[in-house]
Amino acid sequence: MKEDHEIIELYWARSESAVHETDEKYGAKLHTLSGRILPEAEDAEECVNDTYLGAWNAMPPQRPLALFALFGAHLPQHRVR
């Protein structure tokens, strides 16, 4: 499993493997958190996918010190409809 700084470098290089590596390292945590926020499984899955997209769009220019903190910043944007 890659370290955060290695995953961030993948995002900066615009490598699609950045999302795969993100999912490998943080996917379970993100799915758990989104499942607690949103009661519908499809909505929770969309929330995680939107979080990955948000990370993709944020890097560059951002270079976060704590990668999971960046993901956590995107989760609260989703609300129960």
C-alpha positions as CSV (number, residue, x, y, z in Angstrom):
1,M,0.0,0.0,0.0
2,K,1.3,3.4,-1.0
3,E,2.1,6.2,1.5
4,D,0.1,9.5,1.2
5,H,2.9,11.4,-0.3
6,E,3.2,8.7,-3.1
7,I,-0.5,8.9,-3.8
8,I,-0.4,12.7,-3.9
9,E,2.4,12.5,-6.4
10,L,0.1,10.3,-8.6
11,Y,-2.6,12.9,-8.5
12,W,0.0,15.6,-9.4
13,A,1.1,13.4,-12.3
14,R,-2.6,13.0,-13.4
15,S,-2.2,9.3,-13.2
16,E,-5.5,7.4,-13.0
17,S,-3.9,5.0,-10.6
18,A,-4.2,7.7,-8.0
19,V,-7.9,6.9,-7.6
20,H,-7.2,3.2,-7.4
21,E,-4.5,3.7,-4.8
22,T,-6.8,6.0,-2.9
23,D,-9.5,3.4,-2.9
24,E,-7.1,0.7,-1.7
25,K,-5.9,2.8,1.2
26,Y,-9.0,4.8,2.2
27,G,-12.0,3.2,0.4
28,A,-13.3,1.2,3.4
29,K,-13.1,4.2,5.7
30,L,-14.8,6.5,3.2
31,H,-17.6,4.0,2.5
32,T,-18.2,3.6,6.2
33,L,-18.4,7.4,6.8
34,S,-20.6,8.0,3.8
35,G,-22.8,5.1,4.8
36,R,-23.3,6.8,8.2
37,I,-24.2,10.1,6.5
38,L,-26.5,8.8,3.8
39,P,-29.0,6.0,4.4
40,E,-29.2,4.8,0.8
41,A,-26.3,2.6,-0.5
42,E,-26.4,4.2,-3.9
43,D,-26.1,7.7,-2.4
44,A,-23.3,6.6,-0.2
45,E,-21.4,5.2,-3.2
46,E,-22.0,8.4,-5.2
47,C,-20.7,10.3,-2.2
48,V,-17.4,8.3,-2.2
49,N,-17.1,8.7,-6.0
50,D,-17.7,12.5,-5.7
51,T,-15.0,12.6,-3.0
52,Y,-12.5,10.9,-5.4
53,L,-13.5,13.4,-8.1
54,G,-13.0,16.3,-5.6
55,A,-9.5,15.0,-4.8
56,W,-8.7,14.7,-8.5
57,N,-9.8,18.3,-9.1
58,A,-8.0,19.6,-6.0
59,M,-4.6,18.2,-6.9
60,P,-2.9,20.1,-8.3
61,P,-2.8,22.9,-7.1
62,Q,-3.3,21.6,-3.5
63,R,-0.7,19.4,-2.0
64,P,-2.3,18.3,1.3
65,L,-0.2,17.1,4.2
66,A,-2.9,14.7,5.4
67,L,-4.7,13.1,2.4
68,F,-7.6,11.7,4.5
69,A,-8.3,15.2,5.8
70,L,-8.8,16.4,2.2
71,F,-11.4,13.5,1.6
72,G,-13.1,14.3,4.9
73,A,-13.6,17.9,3.7
74,H,-15.6,16.6,0.7
75,L,-17.9,14.2,2.6
76,P,-20.0,16.9,4.5
77,Q,-21.1,18.3,1.1
78,H,-23.5,15.4,0.8
79,R,-26.8,15.6,2.6
80,V,-29.8,13.4,3.0
81,R,-32.4,14.4,0.4
